[in-house]
Amino acid sequence: MEKVAITTPFIKLDALLKFSAMTGSGGEAKTVIADGLVGVNGETCLQRGKKIYPGDVVSFCGAELLVEKDENS
């Protein structure tokens, strides 16, 4: 499982997919979310603006991403 640290209290799902390079663009992120290909904490998520907090796990194309709080900020 890959880890990604955020400096803000939360990040929106589509922004996280782009930020972590799971998708190549925000438009691609919007499409894969709408197509039901993204999971949040084990459940399919269709909300591109869903707030993702530290401790949440996002899955896409067999990869899992654990969101953590950046302790340096």
C-alpha positions as CSV (number, residue, x, y, z in Angstrom):
1,M,0.0,0.0,0.0
2,E,1.4,3.4,-1.0
3,K,1.1,6.3,1.3
4,V,0.5,10.0,0.5
5,A,0.8,12.8,3.0
6,I,-1.4,15.9,2.8
7,T,-0.9,19.2,4.5
8,T,-4.5,20.2,4.6
9,P,-7.3,18.7,6.8
10,F,-8.7,16.9,3.8
11,I,-8.4,16.6,0.0
12,K,-11.1,16.0,-2.5
13,L,-11.1,12.6,-4.1
14,D,-10.6,13.8,-7.7
15,A,-7.7,16.0,-6.6
16,L,-6.1,13.2,-4.7
17,L,-6.2,10.9,-7.7
18,K,-4.4,13.6,-9.8
19,F,-2.0,14.6,-6.9
20,S,-0.9,11.0,-6.3
21,A,-0.5,10.4,-10.1
22,M,-3.1,7.6,-10.0
23,T,-4.7,9.4,-13.0
24,G,-3.0,11.7,-15.5
25,S,-5.4,14.6,-15.2
26,G,-8.4,15.9,-13.3
27,G,-10.6,15.0,-16.3
28,E,-9.5,11.4,-16.2
29,A,-10.1,11.4,-12.4
30,K,-13.6,12.6,-12.9
31,T,-14.3,9.9,-15.5
32,V,-12.9,6.9,-13.5
33,I,-14.9,8.1,-10.4
34,A,-18.1,8.4,-12.5
35,D,-17.5,5.0,-13.9
36,G,-17.4,3.5,-10.4
37,L,-13.8,2.4,-10.7
38,V,-12.6,4.1,-7.4
39,G,-13.1,2.8,-3.9
40,V,-12.9,4.7,-0.6
41,N,-12.5,2.6,2.5
42,G,-13.7,-0.5,0.7
43,E,-16.8,1.0,-0.9
44,T,-17.3,2.2,-4.4
45,C,-17.4,6.0,-4.5
46,L,-19.1,8.1,-7.2
47,Q,-18.6,11.5,-5.6
48,R,-15.6,13.3,-7.2
49,G,-15.8,16.0,-4.5
50,K,-15.8,13.5,-1.6
51,K,-13.6,14.8,1.2
52,I,-10.8,12.3,1.9
53,Y,-9.2,12.6,5.4
54,P,-6.0,11.1,6.9
55,G,-6.6,7.4,7.6
56,D,-8.8,6.9,4.5
57,V,-7.8,4.3,2.0
58,V,-8.5,5.0,-1.7
59,S,-8.3,2.1,-4.3
60,F,-8.1,2.3,-8.0
61,C,-6.9,-0.3,-10.6
62,G,-5.7,-2.7,-8.0
63,A,-3.6,-0.1,-6.2
64,E,-4.3,1.2,-2.7
65,L,-3.4,4.6,-1.3
66,L,-3.3,5.4,2.4
67,V,-3.8,9.1,3.1
68,E,-1.7,10.5,6.0
69,K,-1.3,13.9,7.7
70,D,2.0,15.6,6.8
71,E,3.6,16.0,10.2
72,N,6.0,18.7,8.8
73,S,3.2,21.2,8.2
